[in-house]
Amino acid sequence: PGPALVVLLDNIRSIHNVGSMFRSADGAGLAHLHLAGITATPQQPRLAKAALGAQQTVAWTYHRNAPDAAAELQADGYRLWALERTAETFAQSSLYESRPPPGPLALVVGNERAGVDPALLARCDGVLSLPMRGGKSSLNVAVAFGIAVYHLTFAAVRP
């Protein structure tokens, strides 16, 4: 098994993306989803359409403010890594070149258009990106989330 992995979703606009993230979280066996800002919670009936029941199997907590949630995670011993493509002022590593740190890890995923909030990025221990070969600079947030959590859970822990 990989590291204890939780995810902090900050201001994810699409209910369908959040539902898809619950499904991927369930498949990867994530310990917890922390939902912050405008991110929909399972209390929204439309989320269930994309989650297909995963909203009932994945533990979650809602936080009004993502930087405060990040501070709580750090106080609990979590290292924070952001999944971000446009953080030009922060050193980025490819997801595929990074090995999870020892101990618990919290992956931070931000808004589809604006990215991870700068105040939240400032709290992070690292910034990861997915390599892109095509003309677009990023993937759909739910797709990027799925790639990242599966890699961190399964592939990144291989010798």
N, C-alpha and C positions, 0 to 999 in steps of 0.2 A: 504493500500500500504506500501511497504517496504521503506528503505532509498533510497535517490537519489544514484543510482549505475551506475558507469562507469567502464570500464575495460581498462587496459593498456596491450596490447599484445606485448611482446618483443621478436623479432627474432624467430617467429614461422616459421619453415621451409616449411611446407606443405601448398600449396595453397588450397588443399581440406579441410584440417583442418580449415583454416581461413574461408573458405566458410561455413563450418558447424557451426563455431562459430557465424557467422553473423545470421544464421538461429536460433540458440539458443538465441542469443541476442534479436532478433525480438520477439520470443515467450515469453521471460521473460520481455519484455518491457524495456530493458536497455536504458538509456539516450544517451549513446555515447560509441563508441569504439575508443581508441587511439592506432594506429598501429605504431610500432617503429622498427627500424633496418631493417632486411631483411623480415619482415612480409609483405606478399603480400597485395596490396590494391585493391579495386574494379576496378581499371584501368586495372587490369590483366584479360583478357577475360575468362581464365579457372576458375577463382574464381566463376563466375556466375553459373557454373554447380552444385556446391555443395550448393551455397547460395540460389538458386531458387528464386531470386528476392529480398531477404532480404537485399542485398547490396544496394538496392534503398530505403529501408525503415528505415535503422539504420544509424544515423548520425555517421560520422567517421572523423578522422584527422590523417594525417601521420606526424611522428616526426623522424628525423634522429637518435636522441639519446634518449634512454629511461630514463636515470637518469635526463636529462634536462626536459623531459616531466613530470616526477614525481615531480620535483621541481615546475613546473608550476601548477600542480594539487594541491600540498600542499599550494601554495600561494593563490589558489582559495578556500581554506578551506576544501579540501578533506583529509580524513584519508586514508592511504595506507595500505592495507593488501595483502600480497603475498600468492599465492597458490603454495606451494612448499613441496616436499616430502623429499628432501635430504639436507635441510639446517641444518646440525647437529650443527653448531655453534650458531644458533638462537633458542630461545624458540618457540616451536610449540604448537599449540592447534588444537584439532580436529575441523573440520568445524562444526560438530554437537554439540559441546560444547560451541560454540562461538555465542554471540549475537552481531549483528551489532552495532557499536557505534552510538550515536546520530549524526545527520548531514550527510553530503555527504560522500560516501565511494568510493574509487577506488580500485578495485581488480587487482592485478598485476599477470600476467601469463607469464611464460618464455618459453624458448626453450625446445623442446621435449627431447633432450638428455642432454644438459648442465644445464637445469634448469634456475632459475632466476639469472641474472647477480649479482655477489656479490655487486657491486656498487649500484645497484638498491635495493637489499635486505637491504642494510645499511640505506636506506631512509625510509623503511617501519616501520609502527607502530606495526605491528603484522604479524606473519607467521602462516598460516593455512595449514592443511594437510587433506587428505581423509584417513580414516582408511582402511587398507588392510588386508584381512585374508588369501589370497592365497600366492603362492610362488613368485609372482611378486611384486615389490615395488611401482609400479605406474600404472596409467591408460593412455590411449591415451589422449593427451592434449585436444582435442576437447570434449571428453567424460567428463573429469575432469572439464573442463570449464562449460559444461552444468549442471552438478550436482551442482557445486558451485553457479552459478548465479541463478538457480532455488531455491536452498536452501536459499540464501541470500534475494531473492526477495519475496518468499512466506512463507517458513516454519519458518525461523528465526525470523519473526516478530510476530508470534503467542504468546499469553500470556503463 
